[in-house]
Amino acid sequence: MDILRSTALFIAAALAEIGGAWLVWQGVREHRGWLWIGGGIIALGIYGFVATLQPDANFGRILAAYGGIFVAGSLAWGKVVDGYDPDRYDIAGALICLIGVAVIMYAPRTA
């Protein structure tokens, strides 16, 4: 159950952070204005909150593992939202990162 909850929280955090950064990017780089930037700032704040809900209480572990989620999620966001086609090296790198997430977060540990 903790793995499912943790995975769902990682996905929610990725949507908030990547979406928030994308909104800021659109507001600044694509000149869409302050409403886009403000929405991005709010989404980034939501990301920070969602990250605290992880079942594991170790900040460093959560953020280190989330880095791998961010890599894979950013490529997926680029594909779905911006039409970016990741090449085989992008995909290989993302898979390596996700393996790292699994090792960091879900490897059996002794108490």
C-alpha positions as CSV (number, residue, x, y, z in Angstrom):
1,M,0.0,0.0,0.0
2,D,2.8,2.4,0.8
3,I,4.4,1.8,-2.7
4,L,1.1,2.7,-4.4
5,R,0.6,5.8,-2.2
6,S,4.2,6.9,-2.8
7,T,3.9,6.4,-6.5
8,A,0.7,8.4,-6.7
9,L,2.3,11.2,-4.7
10,F,5.4,11.2,-7.0
11,I,3.1,11.5,-10.0
12,A,1.1,14.3,-8.3
13,A,4.3,16.1,-7.4
14,A,5.6,15.8,-11.0
15,L,2.4,17.2,-12.5
16,A,2.5,20.1,-10.1
17,E,6.3,20.9,-10.5
18,I,6.6,20.2,-14.2
19,G,3.3,21.9,-14.9
20,G,4.2,24.9,-12.7
21,A,7.6,25.3,-14.4
22,W,5.9,25.0,-17.8
23,L,3.4,27.7,-16.9
24,V,6.2,30.0,-15.8
25,W,8.1,29.2,-19.0
26,Q,5.0,30.0,-21.1
27,G,4.4,33.3,-19.2
28,V,8.0,34.5,-19.6
29,R,9.4,32.9,-22.7
30,E,6.2,32.8,-24.8
31,H,5.0,36.2,-23.5
32,R,1.7,34.8,-22.2
33,G,1.7,37.1,-19.2
34,W,1.5,37.3,-15.4
35,L,-1.5,35.0,-15.0
36,W,0.5,32.1,-16.5
37,I,3.4,33.0,-14.3
38,G,1.2,33.3,-11.2
39,G,-0.5,29.9,-12.0
40,G,3.0,28.4,-12.3
41,I,4.1,29.8,-8.9
42,I,1.0,28.4,-7.3
43,A,1.6,25.0,-8.9
44,L,5.2,25.0,-7.7
45,G,4.0,25.7,-4.2
46,I,1.6,22.8,-4.4
47,Y,4.5,20.6,-5.5
48,G,6.4,21.5,-2.4
49,F,3.4,20.6,-0.2
50,V,2.7,17.3,-2.0
51,A,6.3,16.2,-1.5
52,T,5.8,16.4,2.3
53,L,3.1,13.8,2.1
54,Q,5.4,10.9,1.2
55,P,5.2,8.0,3.7
56,D,9.0,8.0,4.1
57,A,10.2,10.7,6.5
58,N,13.7,11.2,5.0
59,F,13.8,14.5,3.0
60,G,17.0,13.6,1.2
61,R,15.7,10.2,0.1
62,I,12.4,11.6,-1.1
63,L,14.0,14.5,-3.1
64,A,16.8,12.2,-4.5
65,A,14.2,9.7,-5.7
66,Y,11.9,12.4,-7.0
67,G,14.8,13.6,-9.3
68,G,14.3,10.4,-11.3
69,I,10.6,11.0,-11.5
70,F,11.2,14.5,-12.6
71,V,13.5,13.4,-15.5
72,A,11.0,10.8,-16.8
73,G,8.0,13.1,-16.2
74,S,9.7,16.0,-18.0
75,L,10.2,13.9,-21.1
76,A,6.6,12.7,-21.0
77,W,5.3,16.2,-20.5
78,G,7.4,17.4,-23.5
79,K,6.0,14.6,-25.6
80,V,2.3,15.1,-24.6
81,V,2.2,18.9,-24.2
82,D,4.9,20.2,-26.5
83,G,5.2,17.5,-29.2
84,Y,8.8,16.8,-28.3
85,D,9.9,13.4,-29.5
86,P,12.4,11.9,-27.0
87,D,15.1,9.9,-28.8
88,R,16.4,6.5,-27.6
89,Y,19.0,8.1,-25.4
90,D,16.4,10.2,-23.6
91,I,14.3,7.1,-23.1
92,A,17.3,5.1,-21.9
93,G,18.3,7.8,-19.5
94,A,14.8,8.1,-18.1
95,L,14.6,4.3,-17.6
96,I,17.9,4.4,-15.7
97,C,16.6,7.2,-13.5
98,L,13.4,5.2,-12.8
99,I,15.5,2.2,-11.8
100,G,17.3,4.5,-9.4
101,V,14.0,5.6,-8.0
102,A,13.0,2.0,-7.3
103,V,16.3,1.2,-5.7
104,I,16.3,4.4,-3.5
105,M,12.7,4.2,-2.4
106,Y,11.6,0.6,-2.5
107,A,14.6,-1.6,-1.8
108,P,14.1,-3.7,1.3
109,R,15.8,-2.1,4.4
110,T,16.3,-3.3,7.8
111,A,14.8,-1.2,10.6
